[in-house]
């Protein structure tokens, strides 16, 4: 059975659209970061993901400099020790200065801080939307319970929840909750930090479709309805990751991949 349940971009709760494939930039730094961002945009990537804690926003600003800003979807995140009202505003202003841009497309709470009321943080995010400094807002690393709390207090749409999501950490309950509440799930570490490349089932399915293990993992994420933001350190991998939009994994093989779920993070925190 061949099916398509994705589009090159998804409409978010606030009516704005997010490209389903992006470039993650965690651990990309210096000239390499600048050059990878530039090459990605030359290859028609439109979605670049960063965060204030990554320490690479100035390099990303240089990488996007000569491209039409309106065609780039730019995501950044405020760190967990900057979630008080004024700190959220000031962090966003610093981010915009580093990126050398007038606005973000998406501004996320990177990690929750139980010491700071969500209502206070979302009040600041609402001000940033009203001021045109970000088009959309959302969260990252939020559980179902935290999302419920956020939905109760936020007076603006929560458009995205960015979380670790890959075949070894399927998180189907969280995905279903996000879908029910029109929150886009964005998958970071969608390749399982390459641990999945050695999985026998992934390798077998990759051989069957004449694709790479990375392409199988990313395609699985897309067909689950997620946005995927793999990090790439070379032009070869940028091209490989981009080539996932015009083919499908069968329903049977999708179920085989679903069964790989271990409920385990592959991140070394």
C-alpha positions in Angstrom: 0.0 0.0 0.0 1.5 3.3 -1.1 0.2 6.4 0.6 1.0 10.1 1.1 0.3 11.9 4.4 2.7 14.8 4.1 3.1 18.0 2.3 6.3 20.0 1.6 5.0 22.3 4.4 2.4 22.0 7.1 -0.1 24.6 8.2 0.3 25.5 11.9 -2.5 26.4 14.3 -2.0 30.1 13.7 -2.3 29.8 9.9 1.4 30.1 9.2 3.2 27.3 7.4 6.3 25.4 8.4 8.5 23.4 5.9 8.5 19.7 6.8 12.2 19.3 6.3 14.8 21.6 7.9 18.4 21.8 8.8 19.3 21.3 12.5 22.4 23.2 13.5 23.1 21.9 17.0 26.9 21.4 17.4 27.6 23.2 14.1 29.9 26.1 14.7 32.3 28.6 13.1 32.9 28.8 9.4 31.6 25.2 8.9 28.2 26.3 10.3 28.1 29.3 8.0 29.1 27.3 4.9 26.6 24.4 5.7 23.7 26.9 6.1 24.7 28.6 2.9 25.0 25.3 1.0 21.6 24.1 2.4 19.9 27.2 1.1 21.5 26.8 -2.3 20.1 23.3 -2.4 16.6 24.7 -1.7 16.3 24.0 2.0 14.0 26.6 3.5 13.9 25.8 7.2 16.9 26.5 9.5 16.7 25.6 13.2 19.0 27.1 15.9 18.9 28.3 19.5 20.5 30.9 21.6 22.4 28.2 23.6 23.9 26.7 20.4 26.3 29.6 20.2 26.2 29.7 16.4 23.6 32.3 15.5 26.1 34.9 14.2 27.5 32.3 11.8 23.9 31.4 10.7 23.3 35.1 10.2 26.3 35.2 7.8 25.1 32.0 6.1 21.6 33.5 5.3 22.9 37.0 4.4 22.6 36.9 0.7 19.3 35.0 0.4 15.8 36.4 0.3 14.6 36.4 3.9 11.0 35.9 3.1 11.8 32.5 1.6 13.6 31.2 4.8 11.8 29.7 7.8 14.0 30.6 10.8 13.5 29.0 14.2 15.3 29.9 17.4 14.7 29.0 21.0 15.0 30.8 24.3 17.0 29.0 27.0 15.5 27.8 30.2 17.2 30.4 32.4 15.7 33.2 30.3 12.0 32.5 30.8 11.0 35.4 33.0 9.1 38.1 31.0 11.8 40.6 30.5 14.4 37.9 29.9 12.3 36.4 27.1 12.1 39.8 25.4 15.8 40.6 25.8 16.9 37.1 24.6 14.8 37.5 21.5 16.3 40.9 20.8 19.8 39.4 21.1 18.9 36.5 18.9 17.6 38.9 16.2 20.8 40.9 16.4 23.0 37.8 16.1 21.1 36.5 13.2 21.0 39.9 11.6 17.3 39.6 10.9 14.2 41.6 11.7 12.0 38.7 12.8 11.9 35.0 13.5 9.4 32.7 11.9 9.2 30.6 15.1 10.4 31.2 18.7 10.3 28.3 21.1 10.7 27.7 24.8 13.8 25.4 24.6 13.2 23.6 28.0 10.6 24.3 30.6 11.6 25.8 34.0 9.3 24.7 36.8 10.3 27.8 38.8 8.9 30.2 36.2 5.1 30.3 35.6 4.2 29.4 32.0 1.7 32.3 32.0 4.5 34.8 32.5 6.6 33.3 29.6 3.7 33.2 27.2 2.8 36.7 28.1 6.2 37.8 26.8 5.9 35.6 23.7 2.5 37.2 22.9 4.2 40.6 23.1 6.9 39.5 20.7 4.2 38.3 18.2 2.3 41.6 18.6 5.6 43.5 17.9 6.3 41.5 14.8 9.6 40.0 16.2 8.3 36.5 15.7 5.5 35.2 13.6 4.8 32.0 15.6 5.6 30.6 19.0 5.9 27.1 20.5 7.7 24.9 22.9 10.4 22.2 23.0 10.8 19.2 25.2 7.3 19.5 26.7 5.5 16.4 28.0 1.8 15.9 27.5 1.1 17.2 31.1 3.2 20.3 30.4 1.4 20.9 27.1 -1.9 20.7 28.9 -0.8 23.3 31.4 0.5 25.5 28.6 -2.7 25.3 26.6 -4.6 26.4 29.6 -2.6 29.6 30.2 -1.4 30.6 26.7 -3.6 33.3 25.0 -1.8 32.7 21.7 -1.6 29.5 19.6 1.1 27.0 20.6 2.1 25.9 17.2 5.0 23.5 17.7 6.4 21.0 20.2 10.0 20.1 19.3 11.2 16.9 20.9 13.5 14.0 20.4 11.6 11.6 18.0 12.9 8.7 16.0 12.2 4.9 15.6 13.9 4.1 18.9 11.9 6.8 20.7 8.5 6.8 18.9 6.4 8.7 21.5 3.1 7.9 19.8 1.0 9.1 22.7 2.7 12.5 22.5 2.3 12.6 18.8 -1.4 11.8 19.0 -1.9 14.5 21.7 -0.2 17.1 19.5 -2.3 16.1 16.5 -5.5 16.3 18.5 -4.5 19.9 19.6 -3.2 21.0 16.2 0.4 21.3 17.5 3.0 20.3 15.0 5.5 17.8 16.4 9.1 18.7 15.2 11.5 15.8 15.5 15.0 16.6 16.6 17.7 13.9 16.4 15.4 12.2 13.8 18.4 9.9 12.8 18.9 8.7 16.4 22.4 10.2 16.3 23.2 7.5 13.7 22.7 4.7 16.2 19.8 3.6 14.0 22.1 3.2 11.0 23.3 -0.2 12.4 19.8 -1.5 13.2 19.1 -4.7 11.2 15.5 -3.8 10.3 16.4 -0.2 9.2 19.2 -1.6 7.0 17.0 -4.2 5.5 14.3 -1.7 4.6 16.9 0.7 3.3 18.2 -2.0 0.9 14.7 -2.9 -0.2 14.0 0.7 -1.2 17.5 1.4 -2.4 17.8 4.2 0.1 20.2 4.9 2.9 19.3 4.2 6.6 19.2 8.0 7.1 16.6 8.4 4.4 14.5 5.6 5.8 14.5 7.2 9.3 13.6 10.7 7.9 10.9 9.4 5.6 9.4 7.4 8.5 9.2 10.7 10.5 7.5 12.5 7.6 4.9 9.8 7.2 4.2 10.1 10.9 3.2 13.7 10.2 6.3 15.2 11.9 8.6 17.9 10.8 12.2 16.6 10.7 15.3 18.7 11.2 18.4 16.5 10.8 21.9 18.0 11.3 24.2 17.7 8.3 27.9 18.4 8.3 28.6 17.9 4.6 27.1 18.7 1.2 26.7 14.9 0.5 24.5 14.5 3.6 22.5 17.6 2.8 21.6 16.2 -0.6 20.9 12.8 0.9 18.6 14.1 3.5 16.8 16.4 1.0 15.9 13.4 -1.2 13.0 12.1 0.9 10.0 14.0 -0.5 9.0 12.0 -3.6 8.7 8.4 -2.5 6.9 6.4 0.3 7.5 3.6 2.7 4.7 1.0 2.6 2.3 0.7 5.5 3.7 -2.8 6.3 7.2 -1.5 6.5 6.1 1.5 8.5 4.7 -0.9 11.1 7.9 -2.8 11.2 9.8 0.4 12.0 7.2 1.3 14.6 8.0 -1.9 16.5 11.6 -0.8 16.9 10.5 1.6 19.7 12.5 1.2 22.8 11.3 4.3 24.6 15.0 5.3 24.9 16.7 8.6 24.2 20.0 8.4 22.3 21.2 11.8 23.5 24.1 12.0 25.9 23.0 14.8 28.2 
